[in-house]
Amino acid sequence: MADIGKICMLAKKASYDLATLDSGKKNEILNAVADEIEASKERILEENAKDIAAASGLSEAMKDRLRLNDARIAAICEGVRDVAKLDDPVGEVTETWTRPNGLKISKVRVPLGVIGVIYESRPNVTADVAALCIKSGNCVVLRGGKEAINSNRILADIIGKAIEKSGVISRDIVAFVDDVTRDGSLAMLKQSKYIDVVIPRGGDGLKKFVLENALMPVIASAGGNCHLYVEKTADLAMAAEVVVNAKVSRPSTCNALEQLLCDVEIANDFLPLVCEKLKSNGCVVNGSKEARAYCDYIQPCDEDEYYKEHGDKVLTVYIVDGVVEAAERVNTHGTGHSDGILTNDEKAADYFVAKVDSACVYVNASTRFTDGFEFGFGAEIGISTQKLHARGPLGLKQLTIEKYVVRGNGQVRK
Protein backbone atom coordinates (compact mmCIF):
# COMPACT_ATOMS: atom_id res chain seq x y z
CA MET A 1 0.00 0.00 0.00
CA ALA A 2 1.15 3.51 -0.76
CA ASP A 3 2.25 5.60 2.20
CA ILE A 4 -0.94 7.62 2.23
CA GLY A 5 -0.02 9.45 5.41
CA LYS A 6 3.21 10.71 3.84
CA ILE A 7 1.41 11.70 0.62
CA CYS A 8 -1.08 13.77 2.60
CA MET A 9 1.61 15.26 4.84
CA LEU A 10 3.58 16.49 1.83
CA ALA A 11 0.43 17.99 0.33
CA LYS A 12 -0.24 19.85 3.58
CA LYS A 13 3.32 21.19 3.64
CA ALA A 14 3.00 22.36 0.03
CA SER A 15 -0.39 24.01 0.70
CA TYR A 16 1.22 26.87 2.63
CA ASP A 17 3.38 27.77 -0.37
CA LEU A 18 0.54 27.40 -2.86
CA ALA A 19 -1.66 29.75 -0.82
CA THR A 20 0.85 32.56 -1.42
CA LEU A 21 1.20 32.17 -5.21
CA ASP A 22 -0.21 35.01 -7.29
CA SER A 23 -2.63 34.44 -10.16
CA GLY A 24 0.07 34.74 -12.79
CA LYS A 25 2.11 31.88 -11.34
CA LYS A 26 -0.95 29.66 -10.91
CA ASN A 27 -2.00 30.34 -14.50
CA GLU A 28 1.52 29.51 -15.67
CA ILE A 29 1.22 26.11 -13.98
CA LEU A 30 -2.23 25.46 -15.47
CA ASN A 31 -1.16 26.27 -19.01
CA ALA A 32 1.86 24.01 -18.56
CA VAL A 33 -0.48 21.21 -17.41
CA ALA A 34 -2.72 21.67 -20.47
CA ASP A 35 0.28 21.63 -22.81
CA GLU A 36 1.67 18.46 -21.22
CA ILE A 37 -1.68 16.63 -21.44
CA GLU A 38 -1.99 17.66 -25.08
CA ALA A 39 1.52 16.42 -25.86
CA SER A 40 0.86 13.11 -24.09
CA LYS A 41 -2.42 12.29 -25.84
CA GLU A 42 -1.28 8.97 -27.28
CA ARG A 43 -0.02 7.70 -23.93
CA ILE A 44 -3.30 8.69 -22.29
CA LEU A 45 -5.36 6.89 -24.95
CA GLU A 46 -3.25 3.75 -24.54
CA GLU A 47 -3.87 3.66 -20.80
CA ASN A 48 -7.56 4.48 -21.24
CA ALA A 49 -7.87 1.55 -23.66
CA LYS A 50 -6.73 -0.76 -20.86
CA ASP A 51 -9.55 0.53 -18.65
CA ILE A 52 -12.12 0.10 -21.41
CA ALA A 53 -10.91 -3.45 -22.08
CA ALA A 54 -11.35 -4.29 -18.39
CA ALA A 55 -14.84 -2.75 -18.25
CA SER A 56 -16.77 -5.67 -19.75
CA GLY A 57 -19.20 -5.75 -16.83
CA LEU A 58 -20.19 -2.10 -17.09
CA SER A 59 -23.23 -0.73 -18.92
CA GLU A 60 -22.73 1.13 -22.18
CA ALA A 61 -23.60 4.38 -20.42
CA MET A 62 -20.89 3.78 -17.82
CA LYS A 63 -18.37 2.78 -20.50
CA ASP A 64 -19.14 6.04 -22.25
CA ARG A 65 -18.44 7.88 -19.02
CA LEU A 66 -15.08 6.12 -18.78
CA ARG A 67 -14.00 6.46 -22.41
CA LEU A 68 -11.49 9.06 -23.62
CA ASN A 69 -10.89 10.04 -27.24
CA ASP A 70 -9.21 12.87 -29.16
CA ALA A 71 -12.17 15.21 -28.69
CA ARG A 72 -12.49 14.53 -24.96
CA ILE A 73 -8.77 15.02 -24.34
CA ALA A 74 -8.97 18.27 -26.29
CA ALA A 75 -11.91 19.26 -24.07
CA ILE A 76 -9.87 18.44 -20.95
CA CYS A 77 -7.07 20.71 -22.15
CA GLU A 78 -9.52 23.45 -23.04
CA GLY A 79 -11.10 23.13 -19.61
CA VAL A 80 -7.75 23.53 -17.84
CA ARG A 81 -6.92 26.59 -19.94
CA ASP A 82 -10.38 28.02 -19.31
CA VAL A 83 -9.82 27.73 -15.55
CA ALA A 84 -6.60 29.70 -16.00
CA LYS A 85 -8.63 32.50 -17.61
CA LEU A 86 -11.12 32.71 -14.73
CA ASP A 87 -10.92 35.39 -12.07
CA ASP A 88 -8.93 34.29 -9.04
CA PRO A 89 -11.06 34.50 -5.88
CA VAL A 90 -8.09 34.23 -3.51
CA GLY A 91 -7.30 37.52 -1.80
CA GLU A 92 -10.65 39.10 -2.60
CA VAL A 93 -11.75 41.42 0.21
CA THR A 94 -15.46 40.81 0.64
CA GLU A 95 -16.12 43.25 3.46
CA THR A 96 -14.24 45.89 5.48
CA TRP A 97 -15.22 47.95 8.51
CA THR A 98 -13.53 50.02 11.23
CA ARG A 99 -14.32 49.68 14.92
CA PRO A 100 -14.55 52.67 17.32
CA ASN A 101 -11.13 51.75 18.75
CA GLY A 102 -9.54 52.15 15.30
CA LEU A 103 -9.19 48.45 14.44
CA LYS A 104 -9.76 47.86 10.73
CA ILE A 105 -11.35 44.47 10.12
CA SER A 106 -11.49 42.83 6.69
CA LYS A 107 -12.93 39.54 5.43
CA VAL A 108 -10.60 38.03 2.85
CA ARG A 109 -11.04 34.95 0.64
CA VAL A 110 -8.43 32.24 1.27
CA PRO A 111 -8.03 28.60 0.12
CA LEU A 112 -9.54 25.77 2.13
CA GLY A 113 -6.06 24.19 2.32
CA VAL A 114 -5.87 20.53 1.31
CA ILE A 115 -8.88 18.99 -0.39
CA GLY A 116 -9.29 15.23 -0.66
CA VAL A 117 -11.40 14.03 -3.59
CA ILE A 118 -12.61 10.45 -3.91
CA TYR A 119 -14.30 9.85 -7.25
CA GLU A 120 -15.57 7.18 -9.63
CA SER A 121 -15.23 6.28 -13.30
CA ARG A 122 -14.69 9.55 -15.17
CA PRO A 123 -10.97 10.19 -15.79
CA ASN A 124 -11.54 13.82 -16.84
CA VAL A 125 -12.26 14.49 -13.15
CA THR A 126 -8.55 14.09 -12.44
CA ALA A 127 -7.65 17.10 -14.60
CA ASP A 128 -10.76 19.14 -13.80
CA VAL A 129 -10.28 18.88 -10.06
CA ALA A 130 -6.53 19.47 -10.19
CA ALA A 131 -7.06 22.64 -12.25
CA LEU A 132 -9.73 24.04 -9.96
CA CYS A 133 -7.70 23.32 -6.86
CA ILE A 134 -4.53 24.89 -8.24
CA LYS A 135 -6.34 28.07 -9.32
CA SER A 136 -8.15 28.37 -5.97
CA GLY A 137 -4.86 27.86 -4.11
CA ASN A 138 -5.73 24.44 -2.70
CA CYS A 139 -3.58 21.34 -2.70
CA VAL A 140 -5.50 18.21 -3.64
CA VAL A 141 -5.21 14.53 -2.83
CA LEU A 142 -6.91 12.52 -5.60
CA ARG A 143 -8.22 8.98 -5.25
CA GLY A 144 -10.05 7.66 -8.31
CA GLY A 145 -12.03 4.47 -8.80
CA LYS A 146 -10.66 1.14 -9.98
CA GLU A 147 -12.53 1.34 -13.31
CA ALA A 148 -10.33 4.25 -14.45
CA ILE A 149 -7.13 3.48 -12.56
CA ASN A 150 -4.84 3.41 -15.62
CA SER A 151 -6.32 6.61 -17.05
CA ASN A 152 -6.21 8.42 -13.72
CA ARG A 153 -2.67 7.27 -12.97
CA ILE A 154 -1.26 8.54 -16.26
CA LEU A 155 -3.12 11.85 -16.01
CA ALA A 156 -1.92 12.42 -12.44
CA ASP A 157 1.65 11.62 -13.47
CA ILE A 158 1.47 14.01 -16.44
CA ILE A 159 0.04 16.78 -14.25
CA GLY A 160 2.77 16.23 -11.67
CA LYS A 161 5.52 16.37 -14.30
CA ALA A 162 4.06 19.56 -15.77
CA ILE A 163 4.07 21.20 -12.34
CA GLU A 164 7.63 20.05 -11.79
CA LYS A 165 8.75 21.38 -15.19
CA SER A 166 7.20 24.77 -14.49
CA GLY A 167 9.70 25.23 -11.67
CA VAL A 168 7.19 27.30 -9.72
CA ILE A 169 6.32 24.96 -6.85
CA SER A 170 6.54 21.36 -5.64
CA ARG A 171 4.53 18.76 -7.55
CA ASP A 172 3.13 17.70 -4.16
CA ILE A 173 0.34 20.26 -4.68
CA VAL A 174 -1.44 17.55 -6.71
CA ALA A 175 -1.15 14.17 -5.00
CA PHE A 176 -2.52 10.86 -6.26
CA VAL A 177 -3.40 7.84 -4.12
CA ASP A 178 -2.55 4.88 -6.34
CA ASP A 179 -4.58 2.45 -4.25
CA VAL A 180 -8.11 1.54 -5.31
CA THR A 181 -8.85 -0.78 -2.39
CA ARG A 182 -11.34 -0.05 0.36
CA ASP A 183 -8.43 0.07 2.81
CA GLY A 184 -6.81 2.77 0.69
CA SER A 185 -9.91 4.92 0.90
CA LEU A 186 -10.24 4.33 4.63
CA ALA A 187 -6.61 5.29 5.22
CA MET A 188 -7.12 8.52 3.31
CA LEU A 189 -10.30 9.34 5.25
CA LYS A 190 -8.35 9.13 8.52
CA GLN A 191 -5.85 11.85 7.51
CA SER A 192 -7.68 14.71 9.23
CA LYS A 193 -4.36 16.13 10.38
CA TYR A 194 -3.46 16.91 6.77
CA ILE A 195 -6.68 16.93 4.72
CA ASP A 196 -8.98 19.85 5.57
CA VAL A 197 -12.08 18.68 3.71
CA VAL A 198 -13.00 15.67 1.58
CA ILE A 199 -15.39 15.60 -1.38
CA PRO A 200 -16.94 12.34 -2.65
CA ARG A 201 -17.80 12.50 -6.34
CA GLY A 202 -19.88 9.55 -7.44
CA GLY A 203 -22.99 7.60 -6.47
CA ASP A 204 -24.91 7.31 -3.23
CA GLY A 205 -22.82 4.33 -2.10
CA LEU A 206 -19.61 6.35 -2.26
CA LYS A 207 -21.23 9.33 -0.55
CA LYS A 208 -22.50 7.13 2.29
CA PHE A 209 -19.12 5.44 2.69
CA VAL A 210 -17.27 8.76 2.94
CA LEU A 211 -19.79 10.33 5.32
CA GLU A 212 -19.60 7.31 7.62
CA ASN A 213 -15.79 7.05 7.69
CA ALA A 214 -14.26 10.51 7.21
CA LEU A 215 -12.65 12.16 10.22
CA MET A 216 -12.52 15.52 8.44
CA PRO A 217 -15.47 17.64 7.21
CA VAL A 218 -17.24 16.35 4.07
CA ILE A 219 -18.81 18.32 1.26
CA ALA A 220 -21.33 15.76 0.03
CA SER A 221 -21.29 15.78 -3.74
CA ALA A 222 -23.31 12.86 -5.02
CA GLY A 223 -26.76 11.44 -5.59
CA GLY A 224 -28.73 12.71 -8.59
CA ASN A 225 -32.29 11.38 -8.40
CA CYS A 226 -33.53 14.33 -10.47
CA HIS A 227 -37.19 15.14 -11.20
CA LEU A 228 -39.10 17.14 -13.79
CA TYR A 229 -42.76 17.96 -13.20
CA VAL A 230 -44.90 18.69 -16.26
CA GLU A 231 -47.60 20.99 -14.92
CA LYS A 232 -51.03 21.18 -16.56
CA THR A 233 -50.38 24.53 -18.31
CA ALA A 234 -47.06 23.49 -19.86
CA ASP A 235 -46.32 23.75 -23.56
CA LEU A 236 -46.39 19.99 -24.23
CA ALA A 237 -44.15 20.04 -27.28
CA MET A 238 -41.52 22.06 -25.42
CA ALA A 239 -41.89 19.89 -22.33
CA ALA A 240 -41.34 16.72 -24.34
CA GLU A 241 -38.11 18.10 -25.84
CA VAL A 242 -36.82 19.14 -22.42
CA VAL A 243 -37.66 15.76 -20.86
CA VAL A 244 -35.90 13.85 -23.65
CA ASN A 245 -32.81 16.07 -23.42
CA ALA A 246 -32.67 15.75 -19.64
CA LYS A 247 -32.89 11.95 -19.85
CA VAL A 248 -30.95 10.79 -22.90
CA SER A 249 -28.25 13.39 -23.68
CA ARG A 250 -25.89 11.91 -21.03
CA PRO A 251 -27.90 9.42 -18.95
CA SER A 252 -25.00 8.40 -16.71
CA THR A 253 -24.41 11.90 -15.29
CA CYS A 254 -25.72 13.02 -11.92
CA ASN A 255 -27.80 15.82 -13.49
CA ALA A 256 -29.69 13.48 -15.82
CA LEU A 257 -33.45 13.14 -15.35
CA GLU A 258 -34.55 10.01 -13.47
CA GLN A 259 -38.16 10.73 -12.45
CA LEU A 260 -40.92 12.27 -14.58
CA LEU A 261 -43.94 13.67 -12.75
CA CYS A 262 -46.93 14.26 -15.01
CA ASP A 263 -50.02 16.26 -14.05
CA VAL A 264 -53.14 14.12 -14.29
CA GLU A 265 -54.94 16.79 -16.33
CA ILE A 266 -52.55 16.51 -19.28
CA ALA A 267 -51.41 12.88 -18.90
CA ASN A 268 -53.65 11.61 -21.71
CA ASP A 269 -52.01 13.99 -24.20
CA PHE A 270 -48.49 14.25 -22.86
CA LEU A 271 -47.46 10.71 -21.93
CA PRO A 272 -48.01 9.15 -25.39
CA LEU A 273 -46.18 12.12 -26.95
CA VAL A 274 -43.12 11.99 -24.70
CA CYS A 275 -42.96 8.19 -24.58
CA GLU A 276 -42.80 8.01 -28.37
CA LYS A 277 -39.80 10.35 -28.33
CA LEU A 278 -38.15 8.43 -25.47
CA LYS A 279 -38.75 5.14 -27.27
CA SER A 280 -37.10 6.44 -30.44
CA ASN A 281 -34.06 7.31 -28.31
CA GLY A 282 -33.83 3.80 -26.85
CA CYS A 283 -35.12 4.75 -23.42
CA VAL A 284 -36.98 2.29 -21.18
CA VAL A 285 -39.95 3.90 -19.41
CA ASN A 286 -41.39 2.42 -16.20
CA GLY A 287 -44.24 3.72 -14.13
CA SER A 288 -47.16 3.35 -11.76
CA LYS A 289 -50.44 1.65 -12.61
CA GLU A 290 -52.01 5.08 -13.12
CA ALA A 291 -49.28 6.10 -15.57
CA ARG A 292 -49.53 2.85 -17.53
CA ALA A 293 -53.22 3.51 -18.15
CA TYR A 294 -52.25 6.41 -20.43
CA CYS A 295 -49.52 4.73 -22.50
CA ASP A 296 -48.84 1.08 -23.40
CA TYR A 297 -45.09 1.73 -23.66
CA ILE A 298 -44.78 2.29 -19.90
CA GLN A 299 -43.76 -0.87 -18.01
CA PRO A 300 -44.57 -1.82 -14.38
CA CYS A 301 -42.16 -0.95 -11.58
CA ASP A 302 -41.99 -1.19 -7.81
CA GLU A 303 -41.74 1.65 -5.29
CA ASP A 304 -37.95 1.40 -5.06
CA GLU A 305 -37.67 2.70 -8.63
CA TYR A 306 -38.87 6.14 -7.52
CA TYR A 307 -35.88 6.52 -5.18
CA LYS A 308 -33.37 5.24 -7.73
CA GLU A 309 -30.68 7.04 -9.72
CA HIS A 310 -30.78 4.82 -12.80
CA GLY A 311 -27.61 6.11 -14.48
CA ASP A 312 -28.83 4.73 -17.81
CA LYS A 313 -31.57 5.18 -20.40
CA VAL A 314 -34.30 4.34 -17.91
CA LEU A 315 -37.00 6.77 -16.77
CA THR A 316 -39.73 6.34 -14.14
CA VAL A 317 -43.12 8.08 -14.46
CA TYR A 318 -45.60 9.02 -11.76
CA ILE A 319 -48.97 10.81 -12.02
CA VAL A 320 -49.61 13.72 -9.64
CA ASP A 321 -52.60 15.98 -9.07
CA GLY A 322 -51.20 19.50 -8.99
CA VAL A 323 -48.07 21.36 -8.00
CA VAL A 324 -48.51 20.78 -4.26
CA GLU A 325 -48.34 17.01 -4.65
CA ALA A 326 -45.49 17.32 -7.16
CA ALA A 327 -43.34 19.39 -4.80
CA GLU A 328 -44.03 17.04 -1.90
CA ARG A 329 -43.10 14.08 -4.07
CA VAL A 330 -39.78 15.67 -5.09
CA ASN A 331 -38.90 16.47 -1.48
CA THR A 332 -39.79 12.92 -0.39
CA HIS A 333 -38.08 10.94 -3.16
CA GLY A 334 -35.36 13.28 -4.44
CA THR A 335 -31.78 13.74 -3.37
CA GLY A 336 -31.74 17.54 -3.30
CA HIS A 337 -29.71 17.76 -6.50
CA SER A 338 -31.56 19.18 -9.55
CA ASP A 339 -35.33 19.29 -10.01
CA GLY A 340 -37.61 21.33 -12.21
CA ILE A 341 -41.07 22.34 -13.32
CA LEU A 342 -42.33 22.83 -16.89
CA THR A 343 -45.22 25.29 -16.82
CA ASN A 344 -46.81 28.47 -18.15
CA ASP A 345 -48.28 29.30 -14.73
CA GLU A 346 -46.04 31.77 -12.88
CA LYS A 347 -47.74 31.08 -9.55
CA ALA A 348 -47.16 27.35 -9.94
CA ALA A 349 -43.51 28.01 -10.85
CA ASP A 350 -43.01 30.31 -7.86
CA TYR A 351 -44.59 27.77 -5.51
CA PHE A 352 -42.40 24.94 -6.86
CA VAL A 353 -39.22 27.03 -6.60
CA ALA A 354 -39.99 28.03 -3.01
CA LYS A 355 -41.18 24.60 -1.87
CA VAL A 356 -38.64 22.25 -3.46
CA ASP A 357 -35.55 21.84 -1.28
CA SER A 358 -32.86 21.18 -3.90
CA ALA A 359 -29.50 22.71 -4.75
CA CYS A 360 -30.73 23.66 -8.24
CA VAL A 361 -34.38 24.25 -9.16
CA TYR A 362 -35.33 24.78 -12.80
CA VAL A 363 -38.29 26.43 -14.50
CA ASN A 364 -38.81 25.40 -18.14
CA ALA A 365 -35.29 24.06 -18.65
CA SER A 366 -33.39 20.77 -18.61
CA THR A 367 -31.73 19.57 -15.41
CA ARG A 368 -28.62 18.86 -17.49
CA PHE A 369 -27.49 22.47 -16.99
CA THR A 370 -26.33 21.76 -13.42
CA ASP A 371 -22.68 21.94 -14.31
CA GLY A 372 -19.76 24.23 -13.55
CA PHE A 373 -19.17 25.07 -17.21
CA GLU A 374 -22.84 25.82 -17.85
CA PHE A 375 -23.06 28.04 -14.77
CA GLY A 376 -20.01 30.00 -15.86
CA PHE A 377 -17.74 28.63 -13.14
CA GLY A 378 -15.37 26.78 -15.47
CA ALA A 379 -14.87 23.14 -14.50
CA GLU A 380 -16.49 22.08 -11.25
CA ILE A 381 -15.19 19.84 -8.51
CA GLY A 382 -18.63 18.35 -7.95
CA ILE A 383 -22.24 19.18 -7.18
CA SER A 384 -22.85 19.72 -3.48
CA THR A 385 -26.18 18.43 -2.22
CA GLN A 386 -25.65 19.61 1.33
CA LYS A 387 -26.27 22.99 2.97
CA LEU A 388 -23.14 23.96 4.88
CA HIS A 389 -20.45 26.08 3.21
CA ALA A 390 -21.50 25.52 -0.43
CA ARG A 391 -24.40 24.07 -2.41
CA GLY A 392 -24.74 23.22 -6.10
CA PRO A 393 -21.80 23.32 -8.54
CA LEU A 394 -18.50 23.81 -6.71
CA GLY A 395 -16.41 26.28 -8.66
CA LEU A 396 -13.44 28.40 -7.66
CA LYS A 397 -15.22 30.69 -5.23
CA GLN A 398 -16.87 27.72 -3.51
CA LEU A 399 -13.39 26.27 -2.88
CA THR A 400 -12.44 29.22 -0.70
CA ILE A 401 -13.46 30.41 2.74
CA GLU A 402 -13.15 33.78 4.43
CA LYS A 403 -10.77 34.72 7.19
CA TYR A 404 -10.64 37.91 9.20
CA VAL A 405 -7.63 40.18 8.86
CA VAL A 406 -7.47 42.74 11.68
CA ARG A 407 -5.10 45.73 11.41
CA GLY A 408 -4.33 48.06 14.28
CA ASN A 409 -1.74 50.45 15.67
CA GLY A 410 -1.15 49.09 19.12
CA GLN A 411 -4.69 48.63 20.45
CA VAL A 412 -5.11 46.52 23.60
CA ARG A 413 -8.36 45.22 25.01
CA LYS A 414 -9.52 46.85 28.23
N, C-alpha and C positions, 0 to 999 in steps of 0.2 A: 504493500500500500504506500502511496505517496505520503510524504511527510506534510500532511495538511496543516498542522499547527505552524510549521516553519513557513509554508507558503503564505498563510494568512498574516503571520508576524511581519514578513517582509513587505507585504502589501500595506500594512498599517504604518510601518516605518516610512514607506514611500509616499503615503498620503499627505504627510506634513509638507513635503516638498511640492507635491502636485498642487496643493491648495494655494501656493504662492505664485504659481505660473501665471503670466498675463495671457490675454486672449491670443496674441500673436504667436506665442510659443505653442500653445495648445493647438491652434490651427495648423501650425507647421507639422506637428506630430500627426494630426488627422490626415492631412494631404499626403504625408509620407506613407501612412497606412493604406490609403486608397490606391496609391501608385504601386505599392508592393503586392496587394491583392490582385490588381490588374495584371501585373507582370507574372504572377504565379497561377494564372487561370488553369493551365493544363494540369498542374499538380493537384489543384483543388478538385477538378473534375475527376481525376483518377481516384482520389480518396473517396469522393462522393459516390462513385460507381460501386465501390466496395460496400458502402452502406445500403445502396439500392439492391445490390445482389443478395444481401443478408436480410432483406425486408420482405421475404416471401409471405410471411403471415399477416402483413399489414393490409388494410383496405387500400383501394386505389386512391381515395381521397388523402389518406395518410402518406402514401408513397409520394403523391404530388407535393405534399407539404415538405417532404424530406429532400426532394429532387432539386439539384442545381443544374443550370445550363448556362450558355453564354449570356443570354439576356438577364438571367437572375444574378449572375456575378457582376454584370455591368450595373444592375440596379443596386447591388450592395455597395459598389464603389461610388456610385452617384449619391447614395444615401449618406455615406461617410463624408463626402465632400459637402453635401448640403448641410450637415450638422456643423461643419467648420464655418459655414456662411451665416449661421444663426447668431443672434445676439447672445452674448455671454451674461448669464444672470449673476455670476459671482461678483461680489463687490458692490452690487446695486444697493443704494441707501433707500429704504422704503419709507422711512419716517424719521424725523428729527424734531426734538423739542428741547427747550432750556428750562431748567428748574429755577426757583427763586434764589437758590444758593449759588447759581452760576454754572452748575454742572450741565454740560451739553450731552444729551443722550441721543444716540442714533441706533436704528435697527438696520443691520447690514446682512445681505444674503451671503451665506457661506456654504461650502459643500457639506454633505452628510458625513463624509469620511471614507469608510470602506463599505462598499455594498456587495453583498453576496447574492448571486442570482443562480437559482436552480431551475433548469428549463428542459423542455422535451422537444424532440423531433426536428424542429426547424433550424438548420445550421446558420441561416442569415442572422439569427438572434445573436450569435457570437460577435459579429461585427457591429450590429446595430447597438447592442448594449455597451460594447467597449467604446464606441464613438461617443455615445451620450454621456458616459461616465467621465471620459477624458475631458470633454468640453465643459462639463459641470464641475470639474475639479475633484471628482471622486475616483479613488482606486476601486477596482472591481475584482472579485473572485468568482470565476465562472465555473459552473458544473453542469454540463449538458447531459442529455439522455443517451442510453446505450445505442439507440437506433441510429444516431448521427455521430457516433464517437470518432470515426475517421475524419469526417468533414470538419467537426468542431476542433479536433486536435490540430489539423493542418492550418486552419484559419487562425487559431490562437497562436501557433508558432510563427506564422507570417506576421501577425500583428506585433508580437513581441520583438521580432527581428527588425521591423520597421521602426519601432520606438527606439530600439538600441542604435540603429543606424542614424537616427536623427540627432543623437548626441545631446539631447535636451535634458533627459531624465532617465532614471532606471526603468528597465522593462518590467519591473515588479508592479508597476501601476496597473497592469492587466495580467492577472494570475489565472491559471487554468488548472482545475483539479482533474487529473487524468485517471479517474477512478469512478466507474459507473455503478459500483455496488451500493447496496443499501447502507453498508457500514461506512462507505465513503461519504455519503450524504449526511449520515448521523454525526460523523466526526466533524464535518464542516459546520453543522448546526450547533455544535458545542463551543465554537470559537468566539464566544461573546466578548472576550478580551480584545479581539482584533477586528471583528466584523461588527459594524455599527447597526446595520439593518439588513435583513434578507428578504428577497423577493422571489416567490415561486411563480414561474411562468409555464402554465400547462393546465391540465385538467383538475377536476375536483379531488381526485385521489392524491395528487401531488400537493395541492393546497392543504388538504387535511393533514398529510404527513408532516409538512413543514410547520404548520401551526401547532401540532402536538409535540414536536421535538425541538424546536428552536429555542435557544436560551436568550437570543437577542430579539429586538422588536421585528415584527413581520409586516410588510405591506402586501396584503393578500391580493394577488393578481391572477385570478383564474375563475373558471366557472361561467360559461356563457349560455345559459338556458334563456335565449332571447325570444321575446314575443312581439307580434304585431296584431293589433286589433283593428279590424275593418268595421268602422261604425256605419250606421244605417244611412248617413248622408254622403258617404264617400263617393268619389268618382270611381266607378268599378273598374273601368279600363285602366286608369292610372294605378289603382290599388293592386290590380293583378300584376302589372309590370314591376311594381315595387316589391311585392311578395316574392316573385320569381327571382329577382335580382338578389334579394336578401338571403334566399335559400341556396341558389345553385351557383352563384358566381365564384365563391370559394367556400364550399360547405364544411371544410375542416377547421375553419377559423373560429375564434371565440365570439366574433360579432355576427356570425351567420344566424339566420332565423331558424328556430327550432319548433316554435309553437305559434299556430295561427288561430286567433280568436275571431269568429265571424258573428256579426249581429244577426239574430234570428230573423229580423225583418227583411234582410237582403240575401239570406242564405240560399234561397231558391234560384236567384239569378247569379250570385257571385261564385258559389262553390263549383258548379259545373265549368264556369269560365276559367277560374284559376287552376282547377285540377287538370283541365285540358292542356294548359301551358306547362304545368309542372310535369305532366306525363311526357310531353314532347321533349322535355329536358332530362328525362330519365330519373325523375324523382318519385320515390315511394311515398304515398300519402296514407296515413293512418288516422283514425278518429273515433269519436264516441258514436253510440247508436243513433243519437239525434243527428249528428253530422252525416252519417252514412245514408240517412233517409233522403238526403238532397243530391247525392252523387254516388253512382255505383263504383267509381274508381277508388273511393276511400275504403280502406281495409280496417278490420277490428283491431283494437289495442286495449291493453290494460291500464290501470291508473298510473303505474310506474312510468309510462311513456311521457306523461305530462311533466315529470320532474327531470327528464333526461336531456342531456346535451348529446345529440346524436352524432355530430361530427362527420356526417355523410349526407348523401342525397335522400334524406328521410325527413318528413314533416308531419307533425301531429296537429289535428284540427279539433277545435272545441266550439260549440255554439253557446253564445251568451246573450242575455236579454238586457242590453244597455250598457252604458259606460261605467256605471257603478259596479256592476258585476265583473266587467272586464278588468277594471283596476284592481279589484279585490283578488281576482284570479292571478294576475301578474304578481302581486305582492305575496301571494301564498305559494305559487309554484316557481317563480323566477329566482334568479341568483343575484339580482341587483346590478346587472351588467348593462344591457342595452335593450330598451323596449320602446314601442311606438304605437301611435294611433294614426289611422288614415281616415280623414273626415273633412267635411265642409262646414261643420258646426263649431264655431269658435268657443262656445261655452263648453262643449264636450271636450275640445282640445285642452282648454284651460284646466278643466277638472282633472283630466287624465295626467297632465303635467304636474299638477300640484299633489295629486294622490299617489302616483306611482313612485316608489322609493328605489330608484335605480341611479346608477352613476351617470347614465346618458339616456335622456328621454326624447324621442323623436316625434315630430308632427309632419305627416305627409312626406316621409323620406325613409330610405333603406337603413337598417341597422348596421350595414356594412361600413358606414362612415366613421364608426368608432375606431379611430386609428390616429396615431401621432402625425403621420404625413397629412392625412385629410383634415386634421384640426389645425394644421399649420405649425406643429411643434417640431417638425423633422421626424426622425425615427423615434419610436417610443420604447421604453424599457418594459412596458406591460400595461395592462388595464387594471387599475385598482378598483376592487369592488367593496372596499371598506370605507370607513368614514374619518379615520384619524389621519392627519397630516395631508393626504392627497387622495383624490377620487377621480376615476376616469383615466384617460390616457396620461401616462407619466412621461412628460417631456423634460427639458432641461430645468425649467423653473421648479418643477415638482421634485427634482433631485437635490434641491437646496433647502436649507432652513435659515432662520434668522437668528443672529446673535446681537446682543446689545454691546455697543461700544460707548463707553462713558469717558468724557474728557473734562478735566478740571484744571485748577491752578493752585492746588494745595488744600482743597476743602477737606474738613474732618467732620465726622458726625457727632453732634452734641447729644 
